[in-house]
C-alpha cells in the first residue's frame, strides 16, 4: 500500500474539511500551513498516537481495529454512510489479492418478469458498475427515451447510467438540479469502487469520466459518499415537460451487486398526469397512480 491509497486519500479529504473551530480546539492565532485539522490534532481527538494515525493515513499500518476506526470516524464527524465506507476501505486496502475478471452481468429471468409486471412504474435493473442491465418500457420512456429500447440486452451497447449523467446531453438536460444528481452518482461510485477495488472495468469507467468531465473530476476529488436509497428529482422531460419523481433503490438478494431502481410519483398530482401522458404517447398501459 502506498501513501495515496484510497484509505489515506479518504482520511486526508475528511480531515481537510474540519477546522479547529468545528471540533472545539483553540487556534492560538497561528497561521496554519494545511487546510483543516493537523494529523496530531485528529489523533488526539480519536485517542490514538499521532505516529499511529500518520502511519494509517500514509498506508504504513494495516488492520486497524473496528474500535480505532470508530474513534477516528467520530473525530472526523463522519456520517453513518461515511463510517461504513471507512470500514470497507480499511478492509479492501489491506487486501493485496487480485480477483479474477468479474463475470458478465445479466438481469435474471425473474427480474425481467418483475420489471414487466411493474408495467406503469418506471424501473431499471442496474449492475455493479451502474450499467442498465434491463428496463421496462416505462423506465426507458422516462429516463432514456432517446436510446434504443433494446440497448441493455447487448453488453456492447449497454448504457451506463453514470456515463449518461456526465457525458450525455439528453440525460443532463433531464435533471433540473443536475449538480445534485451528479453528486449522488459520484457518491455511489465511490462506494462501488471501495467494495470492488480490483474491478478493472469499474476503474476504467472512473478514469474515463475523470478525463472527459471536469465536473466529475472535481466531485471525485471531494470523496463524496452518498449511497443510493431514496431521492426526489425534478425532471424536465422532453415529451411531457416537468414532473417530480421519487427514485428508490432496492438491492437484489440473489444478486448482491445488482439493484432495482423504481420511480414513482405522488398520486393525483400533476406529475402523475404527466406520467399518464407519457405512457399514452409510448403505448404503455395507463398509469393508475
Residue pairs with C-beta under 8 A, 6 or more apart in sequence:
1 7
1 59
1 60
1 62
1 93
1 94
1 96
2 59
3 58
3 59
5 59
5 93
6 89
6 92
6 93
6 193
6 194
6 197
7 56
7 57
7 59
7 86
7 89
7 90
7 93
8 56
8 57
8 58
8 59
9 223
10 85
10 86
10 89
10 223
11 56
11 57
11 72
11 76
11 86
12 57
13 221
13 222
13 223
14 76
14 78
14 82
14 223
15 36
15 37
15 39
15 42
15 57
15 76
16 34
16 35
16 36
16 37
17 35
17 36
18 36
18 37
18 42
18 76
18 77
19 36
19 37
20 26
20 27
20 37
20 41
21 27
22 77
23 37
23 41
23 45
23 75
23 77
25 37
25 41
25 45
32 38
37 45
39 50
39 53
39 54
39 57
40 50
40 53
42 53
42 72
42 75
42 76
43 49
43 50
43 52
43 53
43 54
44 50
45 75
46 53
46 68
46 71
46 72
46 74
46 75
47 71
48 68
48 71
48 72
52 61
53 72
55 61
56 64
56 72
59 93
62 93
62 94
63 90
63 94
64 72
64 90
66 87
69 83
69 86
69 87
69 90
70 83
72 86
73 82
73 83
73 86
76 82
78 86
79 225
81 191
81 225
81 226
81 227
82 225
85 190
85 191
85 194
85 225
88 191
88 194
88 195
89 194
92 194
92 195
92 197
93 197
95 197
97 198
98 198
99 198
101 200
102 128
102 196
102 199
102 201
104 155
105 127
105 128
105 131
105 133
105 257
105 258
106 133
107 115
107 125
107 133
107 134
107 152
107 258
108 254
108 255
110 254
111 125
111 134
111 252
111 255
111 258
111 260
112 125
112 134
114 260
115 123
115 125
115 134
115 135
115 136
115 139
116 136
118 136
118 138
118 262
119 136
119 138
119 284
119 285
120 138
120 275
120 279
120 284
120 285
120 286
120 287
120 288
120 289
121 136
121 138
121 262
121 263
121 264
122 135
122 136
122 138
122 139
122 141
122 142
122 143
122 245
122 262
122 263
122 275
123 135
123 136
123 138
123 139
123 260
123 261
123 262
123 263
124 132
124 134
124 135
124 139
124 143
124 161
124 260
124 261
125 132
125 133
125 134
125 135
125 252
125 258
125 259
125 260
125 261
126 132
126 133
126 161
126 258
126 259
126 261
127 133
127 257
127 258
128 192
128 196
128 199
128 202
128 257
128 258
129 160
129 162
129 192
129 199
129 201
129 202
129 205
130 160
130 161
130 162
130 185
130 188
130 189
130 192
131 152
131 158
131 159
131 160
131 161
132 144
132 151
132 152
132 158
132 159
132 160
132 161
133 152
133 158
133 258
134 152
134 153
135 143
135 144
135 152
137 149
137 282
137 284
138 275
138 278
138 279
138 282
138 284
139 263
140 147
140 149
141 239
141 278
141 279
141 281
141 282
141 284
142 235
142 237
142 245
142 263
142 275
142 278
143 171
143 174
143 263
144 151
144 159
144 164
144 170
144 171
145 238
145 239
145 282
146 170
146 238
147 159
148 157
151 157
151 158
151 159
152 158
152 159
160 205
161 185
162 185
162 189
162 205
162 209
163 205
163 208
163 209
164 171
165 171
165 172
165 175
165 178
165 181
165 182
165 185
166 172
166 182
166 185
166 209
166 212
166 213
166 215
166 216
167 209
167 212
167 213
170 238
172 178
173 236
173 238
174 235
174 236
174 237
174 238
175 181
175 233
175 234
175 235
175 236
176 233
176 234
176 235
176 236
176 242
177 233
177 234
180 233
181 233
182 215
182 216
182 219
183 219
183 224
183 226
184 226
184 228
184 231
186 216
186 219
186 220
186 222
186 224
186 226
187 224
187 225
187 226
187 227
188 226
188 227
188 228
189 205
189 206
189 220
190 220
190 223
190 224
190 225
190 226
191 225
191 226
191 227
192 202
193 199
193 202
193 203
193 206
196 202
196 257
206 220
209 216
209 217
209 220
210 216
210 217
210 220
211 217
228 249
228 259
228 261
229 248
229 249
230 246
230 247
230 248
230 249
231 246
231 247
232 244
232 245
232 246
232 247
233 244
233 245
233 247
234 242
234 243
234 244
235 242
235 243
235 244
235 245
236 242
237 243
237 274
237 278
239 277
239 278
239 281
240 274
240 275
240 277
240 278
240 281
241 274
242 270
242 271
242 274
243 265
243 270
243 271
243 274
243 275
244 265
244 266
244 269
244 271
245 263
245 264
245 265
245 271
246 263
246 264
246 265
246 266
247 261
247 262
247 263
248 261
248 262
248 263
248 264
249 259
249 260
249 261
250 259
250 260
250 261
250 262
251 258
251 259
252 258
252 259
252 260
264 289
265 271
265 272
265 274
265 275
265 289
266 272
266 289
267 289
268 289
269 289
272 287
272 289
275 287
275 289
276 286
276 287
276 289
278 284
279 285
279 286
279 287
280 286
